Amino acid sequence: MRRTFAVVDCVTVLVFVAIGRSVHDHGVNARGLLSTAWPFAVGLGVAWVLILARHRSGVLALDGLAICVVTVFVGMVLRVLAGQGTAFAFVLVALGFLGLFMVGSRVVAGPVRRLRRNNGRA
């Protein structure tokens, strides 16, 4: 299950970047996606390392919240260091979008996990 959420988190970052580039008419091409995504991808990697170092599963909603916050924080710091924009509204949009999917996917999966676990005992 941990790997599933790691993949969901990666896809969430890529979709966030693709939508942002599209909305702002920057084009959705490999080079553009990479230049915009790398700070968040590094942030996501840092977040997962911290989650695993704390012996967390990465599958709970609280884990998703921590992953979201660390991803955005590290991503924004790296964007500043790289000379990319970090407007306050962008920070809020990043927290909102990534939080919705990183926390929301775990919230939705919780009852499914419990149902599967309970059906396995029957």
N, C-alpha and C positions, 0 to 999 in steps of 0.2 A: 504494500500500500504506500510505503514511503516513496518508492520510485515513481509511482503514479502521480503523487502530488508534486514531486520535483519536476516532472514533465509538464504538468498543468501549470506550474509556476513559470516555467520557461516559455511556454506557449502564451501565457498571459502577458509576459513582458514583450514578446514579439508582436502580439496583436495590439497592445498599447502603443508601441512605437509605430507600427504600420498605420494605425488610425490617425495618430498625431501627424505623421508626415503627410498623409493624404489630405487631412483637413486643412493643413497649412500650405498645401500645394508645393511640397518639397519633393514629391515624387517617391514612389515606392519601388526602389531598385535595391539590389544587394549592397552596393557601396553605401548608399544613404541609410539603409536599415542598420548596417553594421556601425556606422559612425554615430548614430543616435542610440543604438541599443547597448553598445559595449559598457557604458557606465552602469547601467541597470543590471546587465548580465554579471558584471563583477560584484555589484551589490548583492545580487541574488546568491552568488556563490559564497560570499562572506556570510550572509544570513544563514545559509544551510550549514556551513561549517560551525557557526555558533550554536545552532540548534542541536547538531549532532554532538558537539563538545559538551553540551549540558545534558546529554543523554535523554533528549526529548525525541519523541517519535516523528514529529513533523506533520502529523495527521490531525491534530486537534485544532479547533478554531483559534485558540490562544497562540498556538505555534504559527498559524497563518498570519495572525496579526503581527507577531514579532518579525516574521519573515518579510512582511510588507513594509513595516517601519524601517527595518535595517536596509532593505533593498532601496527604498526611496532615499534614505539619509545618505548612504554611501554613494548612490547614483548621483545625487545632487552635488555632493562634495566633489566627485570626479568631474562632473560637468563644469563646475566652477574652475577647477584646475586646468581643464582642457579648453577653457575660454568659450564654453557653450552657455546658453541662457538658462537661468533658473528663476524666472519670475514667480512671485508668490502664488499667483493663480495656477501656474504650472505645477508647483509643489502640491497644491490642494487637489488638482485634477489627478495627478499621479497617485496620491494617497487614496483618493476615492476609487479610481478605476482598479488599481492593483488590489486594494483592500476588498473591494466588492468580490473579485474573483478568487483571491488567495484565501480570504476568510470564508466567503460564501461557498466555495467548493467543499470546504471542510465541514461547514455546517450542514450542507445537503448530504454529504457522505456519512455523517455520524449515524443517523437512523438506519441507513442502508447497512452499515457495518454491524450495528446491533441486531438487525433483522437476520442477517446472514449468520451471525454467531448463534443466535437463538434457534434458528432452523437447523443448524448443525447438531444441536443437542437433542432435538426431537426424535 
